[in-house]
Amino acid sequence: MPIYLFKNPDNEEYVEVHQKMAENHVFIDDKGVEWERVWTAPTTSIGLQTDSDSHQQFVNKTAGWSVGDMWDYSKEMSEKRKSKRGYDHIGEAHEKKRQQKIDAKKVK
């Protein structure tokens, strides 16, 4: 179960609470005080540069991810390539191959 962090609204006291992802992420203590949820980014990497052109970095980073997460990350890398060059050369190459496969099936 994931751990969620909450802060007491009256002081700087914090508590970690195990909750299911499907639960409402609310913590109310024994006194009836509702604590504020603290948002953290525990999986971020500081100082590491992602090469938007590196196939291997993409494969290594997305190992074990869901398809939706990989699509989101792929879109993010595509946007980085577009901002860097003005176009996404990898996305265009993929689209060209995809279109060739479609065209080949139409001929048959």
C-alpha positions in Angstrom: 0.0 0.0 0.0 1.2 3.5 -0.8 2.3 5.9 2.0 0.7 9.3 2.1 2.1 12.3 4.0 -0.2 14.6 6.0 0.6 17.8 7.9 -1.2 19.0 11.0 -2.8 22.4 10.1 -2.0 23.8 13.5 1.7 23.0 13.7 4.6 21.5 11.8 3.8 17.9 12.8 3.7 15.3 10.0 2.5 11.8 9.8 2.8 9.0 7.2 -0.4 7.0 6.6 -0.7 3.7 4.6 -3.8 4.0 2.4 -5.1 2.1 -0.6 -5.0 4.1 -3.8 -8.8 3.8 -4.2 -9.4 5.4 -0.8 -10.1 9.1 -0.2 -6.7 10.5 0.9 -7.9 12.1 4.1 -6.5 11.8 7.6 -8.5 12.8 10.7 -6.7 12.3 14.0 -8.2 11.2 17.4 -9.2 14.8 18.2 -11.2 15.2 15.0 -8.7 17.4 13.3 -8.4 16.9 9.5 -4.8 17.1 8.4 -3.6 18.6 5.1 -2.3 16.2 2.5 1.3 17.0 1.5 2.1 16.4 -2.1 5.6 15.0 -2.8 7.5 13.8 -5.9 9.6 10.9 -4.5 10.6 9.5 -7.9 12.0 12.6 -9.5 15.7 12.8 -10.4 17.5 16.0 -10.0 20.5 16.8 -12.3 19.8 14.0 -14.8 19.3 14.9 -18.4 17.1 12.8 -20.6 18.1 12.5 -24.2 14.9 12.7 -26.1 16.7 11.0 -29.1 17.9 8.0 -27.1 16.0 4.8 -27.9 17.9 2.9 -25.2 17.1 5.5 -22.5 13.4 5.3 -23.4 13.5 1.5 -23.1 15.4 1.5 -19.8 13.2 4.2 -18.2 9.9 2.7 -19.3 10.6 -0.9 -18.3 7.6 -2.2 -16.3 5.4 0.9 -17.1 1.8 0.6 -18.3 1.1 1.3 -21.9 -0.6 4.5 -21.1 2.3 5.8 -19.0 4.7 4.9 -22.0 2.4 6.8 -24.4 2.4 9.8 -22.1 6.2 9.7 -21.8 6.6 9.2 -25.5 4.5 12.3 -26.2 6.6 14.2 -23.7 9.8 13.2 -25.5 8.2 14.0 -28.9 7.4 17.5 -27.6 11.0 17.9 -26.5 12.3 16.9 -29.9 9.9 19.4 -31.6 11.0 22.2 -29.3 14.6 21.4 -30.0 14.5 21.0 -33.8 11.1 22.3 -34.8 9.9 18.8 -35.8 10.0 15.3 -34.4 12.2 13.2 -36.6 11.6 10.0 -34.7 7.8 10.4 -34.7 7.9 11.2 -38.5 10.0 8.1 -39.2 7.6 6.0 -37.2 4.6 7.4 -39.0 6.2 6.8 -42.4 6.9 3.1 -41.5 3.3 2.7 -40.2 1.9 4.2 -43.4 4.0 1.9 -45.5 2.6 -1.1 -43.7 -0.9 0.2 -44.2 -0.3 0.8 -47.9 1.2 -2.6 -48.4 -1.9 -4.3 -46.9 -4.1 -2.2 -49.2 -2.3 -3.6 -52.3 -3.0 -7.2 -51.2 
